[in-house]
């Protein structure tokens, strides 16, 4: 289980008069994600989603609060946690000089996957994502959709228990998006825990067991999509979000 408890992340920046001031990108955030569950983290750009996901993935440290994965914390069990965690962002940078096959080999070696298991998994992943035609091409020659498939592929090599997806389908065509969404649903069936961040509310309605709506660094609602729609008396999560914040001007 992923457990986020009272997480706050504070940054400093300059105002229009070049004076420093502090602000909370995330403020007192708490929730849990269980195995075999897809939890959507939804909100507009600047709501604090990416900062929170980077904290969960161990890329950033919270200013206050804790994140634990299966009762382990990053300060004591960093490597053990990361062996069971994968993080994918819509703008994840890959090694463009490598081929998809070489990248998966490198990631497998990084996670100490034994050779026999590694090459078997690579072959399975190539088949699963229909990558045979471009598995040996340089990554910088691939299309956006192909590159995103490679991004997912490198997340699969070490067979993680949890996935953190940050705007994974942003900018993709409908076919490439479907590949990613189908993969997420399959991994749920395999008992994996998934945090799925997006500003495409319709995607979340289709795949998420629970959703967490955030605005300006704070949780404004949490529950199943149906529960939130009933609570706000709306027909979709987009309208529900605006109902909760009091209109578009408060986004």
C-alpha positions, 0 to 999 in steps of 0.5 A, spaced: 500 500 500 502 507 498 500 511 504 501 519 503 500 522 510 499 530 511 504 531 505 506 539 504 511 541 499 514 548 500 517 552 495 520 559 494 519 564 489 520 571 487 514 576 486 513 582 481 517 586 486 523 581 486 521 579 493 522 572 496 516 569 498 514 562 500 508 558 498 505 551 498 505 547 492 501 541 496 498 542 502 497 537 508 495 531 502 493 525 505 490 518 501 492 511 500 493 507 494 491 499 495 494 493 490 489 492 484 486 499 484 487 505 480 487 512 483 486 518 479 489 524 481 485 530 477 486 537 477 488 543 472 495 545 471 499 548 477 494 544 482 500 541 485 499 534 481 506 533 479 510 535 485 506 530 489 507 525 484 515 526 484 514 526 492 511 519 492 516 516 487 522 518 491 524 524 486 523 529 491 522 530 499 516 533 502 517 539 507 512 536 512 509 529 512 511 522 510 510 517 504 510 510 505 510 504 501 508 497 504 510 500 511 517 502 508 520 509 507 525 512 502 530 515 508 531 507 510 529 503 504 530 507 498 532 502 493 527 497 496 522 501 494 524 503 487 525 496 485 517 496 486 516 502 483 515 505 476 514 513 474 512 515 467 511 522 465 508 525 459 515 528 458 520 523 460 526 524 457 529 517 454 536 516 451 535 518 444 542 514 442 539 508 444 534 503 441 528 501 445 531 494 446 538 497 448 534 501 453 530 495 456 537 492 457 540 497 461 534 498 465 533 491 467 541 491 469 540 497 473 534 493 477 539 487 477 534 483 473 537 476 472 539 475 464 534 469 463 528 473 466 530 480 463 530 477 456 524 473 456 521 479 459 523 484 454 521 479 448 514 479 452 514 487 452 516 487 445 510 483 443 505 486 448 506 493 445 507 491 438 514 494 438 518 489 433 518 493 427 522 499 431 525 495 437 532 496 434 531 503 431 534 509 435 529 512 439 530 519 436 527 517 430 521 514 433 514 518 433 511 521 439 506 514 440 512 510 439 516 513 444 511 513 449 510 506 448 518 505 449 517 509 456 512 504 458 516 498 456 522 501 460 517 501 466 515 494 466 522 491 465 523 490 473 516 488 474 514 493 479 508 493 484 506 500 483 506 505 477 505 512 478 503 516 471 503 523 470 500 526 464 502 519 460 497 520 455 498 528 454 499 530 446 498 522 444 493 520 438 487 516 440 490 509 438 497 511 442 492 513 448 488 507 448 495 502 448 497 506 455 490 506 458 489 498 456 495 497 459 493 500 466 487 496 466 491 490 465 496 491 470 490 493 475 487 486 473 494 483 475 494 486 482 498 492 481 497 499 484 496 505 480 496 512 481 494 516 474 494 523 474 491 527 468 487 533 466 483 529 461 477 528 466 474 523 461 479 518 461 479 518 469 472 516 469 473 510 464 479 507 468 479 509 475 476 506 481 477 512 486 479 519 484 482 525 488 480 532 485 486 537 487 486 545 486 491 550 488 495 544 492 489 542 496 484 536 496 477 538 494 474 531 493 475 524 493 471 518 492 469 514 486 467 517 480 459 516 481 460 518 488 463 525 486 458 526 481 452 524 485 455 529 491 455 535 486 449 533 482 453 533 475 454 528 469 461 528 468 467 530 472 469 536 469 463 539 471 463 536 478 470 540 479 468 546 477 462 545 481 466 544 487 471 550 486 465 555 485 466 556 477 472 557 472 474 563 475 476 560 481 481 554 478 
